[in-house]
Amino acid sequence: MPATTLDLRDVPPPERHPKIHDAFEDLEGGESLEIINDHEPKPLFYEFQAEVDAFDADNYEVACQGEGKFVAKLPKK
């Protein structure tokens, strides 16, 4: 499953969700958006689950890879 990666750690918080939504929209079905964040993106997961029909919540993954580095995979149906 191909992935596009966005490192959001240096992006101001108000700009993060719009960037994520735009990048996710550009994906083809079966692709994933990988984001690198400075905190666990649980609110983003709930937002996508509620608002984005193409989001494959069952295959969402997130891992802490050290202090201030969370990597999440948002797959598209």
Residue pairs with C-beta under 8 A, 6 or more apart in sequence:
1 30
1 31
1 32
1 75
2 30
2 31
2 32
3 31
3 32
3 33
3 34
3 73
4 23
4 26
4 27
4 31
4 32
4 33
4 34
5 33
5 34
5 35
5 36
6 19
6 20
6 23
6 33
6 34
6 35
6 36
7 35
7 36
8 16
8 19
8 20
8 35
8 36
8 37
8 38
9 36
9 37
9 38
9 68
9 69
11 19
16 37
17 44
17 47
20 33
20 35
20 44
20 74
21 52
23 33
24 33
24 48
24 52
24 54
24 55
24 74
24 76
27 33
27 76
28 76
29 54
29 76
29 77
30 75
30 76
30 77
31 75
31 76
32 73
32 74
32 75
32 76
33 73
33 74
33 76
34 71
34 72
34 73
34 74
35 41
35 44
35 71
35 72
35 74
36 69
36 70
36 71
37 69
37 70
37 71
37 72
38 68
38 69
38 70
39 68
39 70
40 62
40 64
40 70
41 62
41 70
41 72
44 72
44 74
45 57
45 60
45 62
45 72
48 55
48 57
48 60
48 74
49 55
49 57
53 77
54 76
54 77
55 74
55 75
55 76
55 77
56 75
56 76
56 77
59 73
59 75
60 72
60 73
60 74
60 75
61 72
61 73
62 70
62 71
62 72
62 73
63 70
63 71
63 72
64 70
65 71
